[in-house]
Amino acid sequence: MNVAELYRRLSVGTLSNLTLGNKGDGTIREANKPGILVHANDGLSALYSKFVLKQSRLLLQASSHRDLYPLRREHAVSSIAEDNPAAAFILDSTAEPFLGDVVSVLSVADQFGRSYIVNSESDLWGLETPEPDVLRVPFASQDQIMSVVYQARHVELTGDQSQEIDLPVFLERALTHYVAAEVYGNMNTQEASFVADRNRLKYEEVCNQVEMKNLASTSHTSSKFKFDERGFV
């Protein structure tokens, strides 16, 4: 499904009774497309947080004088000015930059292939995530390289109607209900509030069915692990 198809489904489906959906003719009014994209991006963030739909990997250069590592774009090599290289500890490149798309940390290993347990209550000196996108490494040696596999967010949708929306088929309906709930929720009428609540329930129903059937038990997509040649397999 791409953005144009999302507009079509909203127009003929959950938003077919509204002017912004052009009364179900398969299109969305131009003036309303930016708002629809905001809701769609919020919906994708919710779904990609609820389910592990994408996994990515980054390389982290740990050091003995730091224990907290915010896994954010401003700490990537590609985002740091050449006159301040010490601020960068996420090893990427301008050709393949780190996107700052961490939802949560899934696993960590070092350059020797040793895996580390994250957030173990029994290991006082173990790795932990005080925030979902912050990794605490209390024991690192100088210039230790660590491979971090993380649950990633969907890329942000733009105004390009050919842009693909990377969702498994069984979650596409959840996205349309999410968007409809937000659209109707912004209308100040009792009827609109009822329709918004109904779409929220439909969204939850779809998500619950996916969980019950264990459809999202494996990653939907996985970005290519780019650093295998440096010893991570």
N, C-alpha and C positions, 0 to 999 in steps of 0.2 A: 504494500500500500504506500502510495506517495501522498504528498500534501493535497494535490488536486483530487485524488480519490477520497481523502478525508473530507474535504469540502463537499464532495458529491454525496457521501453517505450522511453527513450531517443535514444537508439540504433536503434530501428525500426521506430522511429518517427522523432523528430526535429533534431537529429544528425545523421540520417541514411546515409547522403552523405559524412560523414567525416571518416577518418581513425581511429580516437579515438573511434568511434562508431562501429568499425569493419564492416563497410559497411552494417549495418543493420541486423547483424546476431543475435541481441538480447543481446549482451554483450558490455562492455566497456573495453578498454585496461587497464591493471593494472597500467601502468605508469600515466594514466590520471585520475584515480579514485580520488586521493586526491584533485585535482583541481575541479572536479565535485562536491565533497562534500562541498568544500568552497562555490561554487556558490549556491548549494542547501541550505546550512545553511543561506546564505544571503537572498535567496528567502523566506525561512520560516520566517526569522526576518521581512521582508517586509510585508508578509501576516498577521503575528500575530500582527503587529503594525497597519495595515490598518483595520483589523477586530478583534472584541473581540472573539477570538476562544477558549480562556482558561482563567478561573478565578481561583485565589488562594487566600488564606488568611494567614496573619501573625499576631502575637501578638506583640505589641509595648509597652514597659515600658517607659512611659514619665516621666519627672521630672521637677521640678520648675526651675532648673538652666540651662535648655537647651530648645531651641525652634526649632532648625533645626535637622531633623532626616533623614540622607541619608539611604535609604532602600537598602543597599548593603551588600554583604556577610560578609565583614570585620567587620560589626557591630553586627553580630549574635553571640549568646552565644556559638554555636558549633565551631566558628572560632576564639574565643578569648582565649588566654592563661589563665590558672588558676590564674596566678599572676597579671592579669590586668582585673578583672571582670567589673570594672567601665566603660570600653569602650564599653561594650555590652548593647544594648537596644532592640534588636530583640530576642524574647524568642523562642528558638527552642531547638532541641536536636541532638546529634550525630546520633541517630537512624533515625530521620526524619529532616535533616538539611534544613535550608532556602537556596535556590539555587541562590539568587540574580537575579531573573528572572523578575523583575518588568518592565513592559512597561509603565503603568500609574496607578494612584490611582483611584479607582471607588467609594468607599464609606468608611466611618469611623464611628465606634460606640465605646462607652466606656463600662466598665464592668457592668454598670447599664442598658444597653440597649438603651441609648440615642444616636441617630444618629446625625451626624454633617454635615452641608453643606460644601463642599470643593470648593474653588475658587469662592466664592460669592463676586461680586463687591460691594454689599451694606453692607456687614458685614466686617468692618475694623479689627475686632478682631477674625475673623473666620480662619479656617484651609485653607491653600493654598499649592500649589506645585510649588515653584519657579523653580524647574526642574522636569521632569516627574517622577523621582524616589527619590525625596526629599520632605518630608512632613514637613511643618512648623506648630507647635502647640504652639501658643503664651500664652496660659492660663493654662497649665497643672499644676495640683497639684502634690506633691511629690509621686512618685511611682504609678501614674495613669496608668492603663492598658487600651490599646486601640486596637480594632480589625480592621485591615485594609484589605479590599477586593481590589484586584488589578488585572488588566489585565496582564497576564503572557506570557512569550515567550515560544516557542517550545524548548524542550531539544535539545542540540547540537547533530547532527549526527556524528557518528564515522565510523570506517571502518567495523563495523559489518553489513553484508548484510541482516541479519534477523531483524535488528532494525526497528521497526514500525515508519512510518511517520504519525503523527496524524493530518491529514487534512480531511475535509469533501470532499466527492467525487466531488462536484461542483467546488472545487479549485485545484484539482490535475493537471488539464491541465494548469492552471496558473503557477504552479511551473515548469513544463517542459518547458514552453515558457520562463520563467525567466532564467532558466539555459542556454537554447540555446542562448538567447540574450547575456548573458555574455560570453559564449564560442566564438561565432562569433564576438563579439565586441572586443575580444583580438587579432583578426587576422587583419593584415595590408593590406587588399585588399578592393577594392571598392565593389566587389560582396559580400564579407563577411559583410561589413558594411551595405549593403542593407538588407541582411538576418537578421542581428542583429536588425535593426530597425523594420522589419516586425514582429519579435518575440516580441519585446517590445509592439507593437501595439496589438498583440494578447493577451498578458498578460493583458494590460489595458482593452481590450474588455471583457475578462472573468470577471475581477474585477468589471467593470461597470455593467455587467449583474447581478452579484450577488447582487450589491447594489440596482439596479432597482427593482429586484424581492424580495428584503428584505430577502434573504436566510440566511444571517448571523446575523439576528436581535437578536437571542439568542445565548448564549455561546455554542460553539461546545463541549467543555469538561470543566469539573469543578473538580479541585482537591478536595479530601475529606477534609472538614474543621475539623481540628484535635483537636480543642480546645473547643468543645462544652461542655465538662465536666467542664470547668472553668467558665461557665456562659454565653458563647456566643452561640446563637442558630440562 
